[in-house]
Structures are given as C-alpha cells and as structure tokens.
C-alpha cells in the first residue's frame, strides 16, 4: 500500500513537473527570434535547451518543412510526419475556434518518465514555426530508482527484523511458556516433583511467574505428601476401628439351627450398622434367643462410635435383665443421656422364647417382615416408637406373632431399600420382598447373596451401609 501511494505521488509529480518545465521552456524561447540560419540566435536557442538537458530537437514550419535539426542528421527527410503536422495545428496561434486552445502539446510516457514536447515559436521574420523535442524527467527517474531501492531495503530489513524478533520472542517468551505448560501437565499427571528450569536472569514477569510456579509446586508437593501420610494413618486407624467394631459382632455357632443368612457391608471401613445375637438358658428346658439389628444416624467414624456404645450398653443390659421391653427402653435412655440427642439410631429386636411365637420391638426401624413359604404369606412389622436416643422417657411396645417351622424372618437396614438405582428410582421394599419371595425355597445364605448381587447390578451408588439378616424358624 505504501509503495502504491508513493507511485501515485511520483506520477502526479511527473505530470506537474512536465507542465511546469513546458511553461518555462515556452517562456524562455519566445523572444529569441530564430531564423533559418545557424546564427547567433540559433546558438542561444540551443544553449537554452541545453539548460534543460535537451540535446535533440526538430524545428519545422506549419506545412511540415523542416528548418533545423539537432543533431543535423536526426531525420532523414525534409519534412515531419503528418501526425506531427496535425498536432502543430492544434497549438498554432493562428488556429481559429476555441478561446481555450492549448499553448503547447505534451505527450507523457509514464513508463519511462519521458515527454514528447511540441510548442509554437515566433521566428525573426514573424512566421510561426514549431519546436518538437523529446526529453525525460531525470530527477523523477532517479527518485523512482531510489524508491525501489528503499522498498527493497525495507523488505529485506523487515524480513530480517521479523526473524530476529521471532527468535527473541521465542527465546524470551514462548520457550519459557512452553516449559511452564509442560511442567503443569506433568503435575496434572501426578509428577509432583515437576519444576520449571531455565536461566532466571531476565527478572521479568515470566521469571517471576516461573519462581511463583516452582514455589506453588513445592507447596503442593508438601501438602499432598502430608495429606497422603495423614490419609495412610487414618486408613490404618480405620482398619483398626473396623477390627475393633467386628469384635462386637456375635459368632453364629450357637445359632446354627436358625440357618442364618447374613450380609454385612459397610460403606466405608467402619459401619453405622450393628447386629447382636443373645442366648440365655432360663432352665426347665426354656431358652431365650434374641436378635438385634440397629442403624445409627450418619456414616463413618461417628456412626461407628454410636454402634459401639449401643453394643456395649445392650450387652450390659441383657446380662442384668433380658426382658426385651426393658432392654430397649433402657438402651434408648442410655443413648439419649450419653449422647445428649446428638445422635440416634433405629433398631429392631426379635425375641424367640416360646415355641410357635416370635416377638418384635421396632424402634423406628425399617419394617421387618415374615414370609411363610407354604402359603407365600408375608407379614410386615411396623414401628412401635421413635428411634432410640430421641428422648429418655419413651416407652416401646411388644408385638407378638404366631410362626411355624420354616417361616423366614427378614431384617435389613435402610441401606438396602434406599439405595439409588441407575434408572433414578430407589431399590425399594417391594423389590426386595419380591426377590426374597421368588427365591424362598433357596437357603437363607443364597437368598441374601442373590439380593446383594441384584443390588450391585442395579445400583447407581451406595450412600449407606448395607445389612441383611434372614432367620428361619427351627423345627
């Protein structure tokens, strides 16, 4: 664009200088008084043209007959061309017509900045003759040449400058930015020892950013290592907590006749679910069997601690008095007083102390149910009071049901029926009861395994501990 603008400016300057030169030559030659002889006037005429670097010319009459030429052998004939004669008539002072006739004729050649110049001159005898010459604007050509050279220099220096600038920018900016990017990616991939490493001698913003990145990376490495160490320690402690919690879970050797099927799966290392079995020989061939299942509020360590408190408290209570109503009421008071209503737990207590009968105390727990395989009959046992620990003056009631050998009692926590599924629903009590019913002829262990496999297949995520216990009324 700059070159085009400069070229247009040169062309306009060429036209202006040509017009100006023509007017100047016209004014200088009008009063010389040429004759047809090479006399003193001719020498003045020729020297005047020399001042404008004009070395060759033709002087001719209106009829085309040549007066003089310079050099003398410039043309081979005695007359000029018809085209030149026609042009001379256009500039002749004797031409009739328009008041605005041209005083001279200029034919500009913009390719080489030359001019074909024709102008009328008054001779010494008063006759009008015509001067035809050809000249160039040397200064314009020289300026154009200089312009080409300058443009070439500008292009070369522009290329060199951009190459140098690109190298400097790459070394000063992009190389360091690339190192920062690579170090960031390595940290993202887990290499916490990744750092940027270049010669920090510029002391510019990128050097400051590099120092800040290395400092940040060091802090991150330290923090992550600390968190990892603490996490390992916590996992070790949780593993110990899991082992301690499992010490409170009862063995099943004394309860083989109930063909117990059980799934106990904590969501984390420790569980908020707890189960306890109790057996007392009351004499006179009378035996007491108790099965307790509870679910503490919350998850993790806090819920696990509540379950430990419950297990220890219930074991102490049952040793003194294994009346189920007394045990549950006293347990509720103990939890409420010790934990000051900060935590609570749902629980269900199943008692078998008389042939053909089963008794339930349900403290806000999910409804256990009894299935009679012979008739496919199912009975749900609703809650008889709020969760344990909600208050110290709550009294629970005992529900009694008739059972037959082979009847199955199903206990579970809300981690079973409230698990979210992939279709956006919950697993639900109906689905769970239907699965148990459809597999009622299988062993209790097989049933809970099938239920857990179905839950694993359908679940979206586990949000709670999962516990299932199936008891079978013995012969």
Secondary structure, DSSP 8 states (H G I E B T S, - for coil): -HHHHHHHHHHHHHHHHHHHHHHHHHHHHTTS-B-SS-SHHHHHHHHHHHTTT---EEEEETTSBEEEEESTTS-SSSB--HHHHHHHHHH-TT--S-TT--SEEEEEETTTTEEEEEEEEEBTTS-EEEEEEEEE-HHHHHHHHHHHHHHHHHHHHHHHHHHHHHHHHIIIIIHHHHHHHHHHHHHHTT-TT----S-TTS-SHHHHHHHHHHHHHHHHHHHHHHHHHHHHHHHHHHHHHHHHHHHTS--SGGGGGGT-EEEEE-SSSS-SEEEEEEEEEEETTEEEEEEEEEEESS-HHHHHHHHHHHHHHHHHHHHH---HHHHHHHHHHHHHHHHTTS--EEEEEEEE-STTEEEEEEES---EEEEETTTTEEEEE--SS--BTS-SS-----EEEE--TT-EEEEE-HHHHT-EETTSSB--HHHHHHHHHHTTTS-HHHHHHHHHHHHHHHEEE--S-EEEEEEE---
